């Protein structure tokens, strides 16, 4: 049994999120390595974020867009000493690679899933972790680990090999009495952080601004051309968004990405981005019309949705 499998069996992470200090087994995430002398310039022309900021030590969510400017895949990008690491939903890893290889032609860049790397998350009490924490919104490499600190919430992603993460996880449980949770538990926390990703069912639906990537540094309006850039820029400089992503607590079963949401009159007012179980109640990320008021319904079921405050405020146009 591998160190990773032994760790999971030992700590038995709970399904769903908590609001107390947590240790998350982020098996819902995969790591993709990007290598090659032209990796930076190539990604600059394919992703919504500005690689110059990544090269300066920041990490950001980003999208690869369709020609219509809608997100086909999403990822979190950080620089390492050999190129870049991309974190993406494990169910979308192969789709991420296919999308980014589509325009490669003769560019000197390669993509591969890093089967030797895993991901854990620490939430709350970060100063008690004993780790050399990066500045907010930055990454740091330390003793074989890559640390990614969220910009606005007490969350830290750690990328590393099985043995190193297993040892770190055991230490963290003792140091901060962290509750072990699974990948759904981390998604629960990401919903509170207002960090939306593209999951199967949500492809080609959302402009990056609609998922608030403009509020989190995940889309640049002045770096130059990338796939779908013209549509994104036109909306930013000349258009007016009619919908934005928002976070909610709600009552009910898990909802599927891309699932329509309706108002009491049965009119479509939005789509689900993600949902996750947790205490004291499930959470929901959804793109909703800015003029919507009142209850949200999914499949004719009232959700009892209550808006959550996002750490970066509520975007508007």
N, C-alpha and C positions, 0 to 999 in steps of 0.2 A: 504494500500500500504506500502511495506517495505521501510526502509530508503534507501536501495540500489536502488530500483525501482524509488523512489522519486528523488534521486540524478540524475539518468540517464535522467528522464523526465525534470528535471530542467536545466541541463547543456547542453543537446542535443549534445553529442559528435559527431564531424564530422567524416565522413568516410575517412580514409587515413591519411598519416603522414604529419608532418610539421617539419621544421628545427628550429623554434623558441621554447622557453620554452613551454613544453607540460605537460598536465595532461591526462593520458591514463586510460580509463576504460578497464581493461584487462580481459574482459569476455571470451577471447579465452583461458584463462588459468584456470586450476583446481588445487586444493591443495589436496594432499593425505597424510594422517597421517600414520607414521610407528611407531609401539609401540612394546614393548616386550624386555625382558632382553637379548635376542640374536639378536636384530635388527641390531646392528653395525656389528657383525661378519657375519651375514647372507648377508647383503648388500655388504660387502667387497668381498664376493664370487660371486656376481651377477652383479655388476656394474663396469664400466671401471675406475672410479675415485678412488682415495685413500681415504678411510674413515678417516685415521689418520689426514689428512689435514682438512676435514670437522669437525672433533671433536675439532680441534684447532681454530675454528671460521670462516674458509673460507666457501664459497659456490661455487659450480662448476656445470657446465653441465656434464651429464654423460649419458651413454647408457647401455641398456641391449642388448646383442648380440645374434645372432643365432650361432650355432656351426660353421658356415662358417665365423664368425667374423664380420658379417654385422649387423648394427643397426636395431633392431626390434622396439624399443621404445626409447625415450629420455626424460630427465627430468633435473631439477635443484634441487640440494639437499642442505639442511642446517640443522644444529643441533638445537633442541629446548630442553627445560628442561624435556620433557617426552620421547624424542626419536628423530625423524627426521620429517621434512616436505619436501615433494617432490612437485615441481611445474612442471606441464606437460600440453601439449595441452589438452583442455577440451574434444576434440573429441577422445583423446587417453587414457583417464583416466582409463577406464575399461580394456583396453588392457594392460596398465602398470601394473595394479594389477594382471591380469591373468598371465602375463609373470613372474612377480616376485614371485608369489605363486607356480609356476610350480614345483620348486625344494624344496619347503618348508619342506615337510614330517613332522617331529616332531619338527622342529625348533620353538622356542618360539618367534614368531614375527607375527604381524598382520598388515593388510593394510586396510584402508578405506578412501573413498572420504570424505573430510571435508566439508560437506554441509554448515556449519556455517561460513566458511572463504571465503573471496573474495580477489581480487588482484587489486591494482592500480599501475601505474607507473608514476614517475616524471622524466622529461628529461630537462637538462639545468638548469642553475642558482640554483644548489643544495645548495650552501652556503646560499642562500636566503630563504631556505625552513623552517628554524627554527628548524629543526629536529637534534637530536644528530647523526650525520652521522657516519657510520662505516668506518674503513679504506677501501681503494679500494680493491675489491675482497673479502670482509668479510661481515658477517651478524651481526646484533645486535638486541636484544629484548628490547623494550622500551614501557612502558605504554600500554601493551596489543597488541602491533604491532611488527611485524618482518620486519626489514629493510635489504635489500640486495643491496649493492652498487656494480655496475659493476667495473671490474678491470681497464678498459682502456677508458671508455667513461662516459659522464656525465648522467648516468642513474641510477635510484634507483627504485627497486620494493618494494612495501609495502603490507604485508599480514595482514589482520585483520578482525574483525567482521563488519557487515553492518554499525552499528551506528558509530563506531570509524572511519571507512574509509569515511563515508559520511561527518562527521565533518571535518576531515583532508582535504578532497578534496575541500570543500568550502573555507577553510582557505588558501589553496594553490593557488586557483584561484585569491584571493585578493592579496596575498603577492608577487607573481611573474608574475601576469597577464598571467597565463598559458592558452594556447589554449587547450580546451578539445577535445580529439580524442578517437576513439574506439580501439578495439583490433588490427584491421588492421594497425592503426597508430603506435601502439607499435611494430608490426612486421616490419613495415617500418624502425623504428629506430634500431631494432635488426639486420636487414640486413646491415645497416651502421656499426654496431658494429661487424659484422662477426660472429654472434651467430646463428648457424644453428640447427634446430630441425627436428625430424622425424614427419611428418604429414601423414595422410592416403594417400597412393599411393607411399610413399617413403620408405616403410618397406623393410628390407633385401636387400638394394641396396648399402649401403655405409659403408666402414671401418671407425672407428672413426678418423683415421688420415686424411682420405679424406675430412671429415667435419672440419678439423683443430682443433679437440679436443686436439691433442698433443700440440698445440700452446697456448691453453687456460687452461691447467691443467685438462682437462676432461678425460684424459686417463693416466694411470700409467703403466710403463714398468718394474717396479721392486717390485711391492707390492705382487706378488704371483698370484695364479691361480684364474681365474674367467671364466665364460662361454664365449667361443670364444677367450680366451687369447692367445692360441698357434698360431692362425692365425695372430692376431694383432702383437705379438712379432716377429714372423718370418718375417713379412713385415718390421718391424722397424729395426731389426738387420741385416737381410740378403737380403731384397728385395729392390725394387725401385718403388716408386709410379709413375704412369703415369698420374694421374689426381689429382686435388685439388679443393676445393671449393673457389669460387671467387665471388665478389659482382659487380653488374653492375647497371647503370641506363639504361632504355630502353623505347621504345615506343610500345604501344600495350595493349591488354586486359590482365587481370590476367592469369597467367600460373599455371598449376596444378603440385603439387609435383610428381616427378617421370617422368614427361613429357620429352620425348627425345628432345635434341637440336642437330641441324645439321649444317654443314658448307655449303658453296655455291655449293659444289659438291654432296650434299645430304648424305654425310657420317655422321654417328652419332659421336658426339664429346663430349657429356655430357648429364646431366639430371638436371631438375629443383629441387631445394631444397625448395624454397619458393619465392613468389613474393607478392608485396603489392603496392597499389596505394598511391600517396602522391605528395606533391609539392616540387620542380617544375615538377618532372617527376617520374613515377613509378620506383621501385627498384626490383632487382632480385638477389637471391642467387642461384648459380648453380655450380655443379661439372663439370669441363671442363678439357679436356686433356691439359697437360702442353705444348704440342707442337702445340696447336691450335693457329692460327692467322687469323684475318679477322672477317667477319660478322657471327653472330649467327642467325639461323633460327628455328622457331617453326611452325610446320604444313605449311611449305613452305612460311611463312611470315618472312621477314627480321625484326629483332627487333631493329636495330639501337643501339645495345648495346655498352655502353662505360664503361670501367672498372673503379671501384671505389677503392681508396686506403683503405686497411684494417688497423685498428689501431694497429694490431700486425704484420704487414708486410705480405708478400706473401710467404707462405710455399713452399718449393721445396725439391727435393730429389736428 
